[in-house]
Amino acid sequence: MLRLYSYWRSSAAYRVRIALNLKGLAYEQVPVHLLRDGGEQHSAAYRALNPQGLLPLLVDGDRHVAQSLAILEYLDEAYPEPALLPAAPWARAQVRSLALHIACDVHPLNNLRVLQYLSTQLSVDETARTDWYRHWVGLGLAAVEAGLAPLQGRFSLEGRPGYLEACLIPQIYNAQRFACDLSGFPRILDLVARCQALQAFQQASPEAQADAQ
Ligand SMILES: N[C@@H](CCC(=O)N[C@@H](CS)C(=O)NCC(=O)O)C(=O)O
């Protein structure tokens, strides 16, 4: 049985839940509360498993994998069907390019520890912190919106979602939490609506998790 260390509102863990559901893989979740007691991700017990101190972490037998995109790629290699990535090298590169933009250029600027640092160490007030969040998300999503044009309203795989959508939908969930203006991103909104109609995405959503508050 696969085990996923997760938190309902962790968008990186949400990516992995989507991927596991798309593959139809059974897994159990171990909740790690990112806020309780200063953050359970900092506990010695969790750091012994994942010295990066971040979620998610996937355990497969006696193997541990951290970093959501490394986990997605591991799942695609270890459990190839149905694939998360397209087969053709060029199409794979296009999907990875957009997914990496979300995961490496947008998300890290806005994750919990960065927002906490802005408030606690740099004394940034809530309005400025929200502006920071919306600025980086808006910039990043504008690039994703442009990058979706070649899909012409289709999913990233032949008639079904995969790696790209597993990265995009959690980022949009976060953006909506922070009331970002998404009205300029019709391709993104269309893709999100089509994904949210699917069970794999519904069951992965933060509110559907046992640890949701
Ligand atoms: N690049 C990492 C990002 C992981 C990450 O930032 N996880 C967040 C939750 S979405 C976290 O654990 N935050 C804890 C913290 O900031 O202290 C990945 O894709 O897995």
The ligand as an ORCA input file, in Angstrom:
! r2SCAN-3c Opt
* xyz 0 1
  N       8.762     21.844     -4.356
  C       8.070     21.143     -3.323
  C       7.252     22.131     -2.529
  C       6.796     21.562     -1.238
  C       6.104     22.578     -0.372
  O       6.383     23.785     -0.402
  N       5.171     22.057      0.422
  C       4.456     22.923      1.332
  C       2.987     22.604      1.328
  S       2.268     22.932     -0.263
  C       4.978     22.713      2.725
  O       5.253     21.590      3.125
  N       5.112     23.788      3.460
  C       5.564     23.743      4.801
  C       6.250     24.997      5.166
  O       6.293     25.934      4.369
  O       6.735     25.028      6.309
  C       7.186     20.053     -3.913
  O       6.769     20.220     -5.070
  O       6.917     19.054     -3.258
*
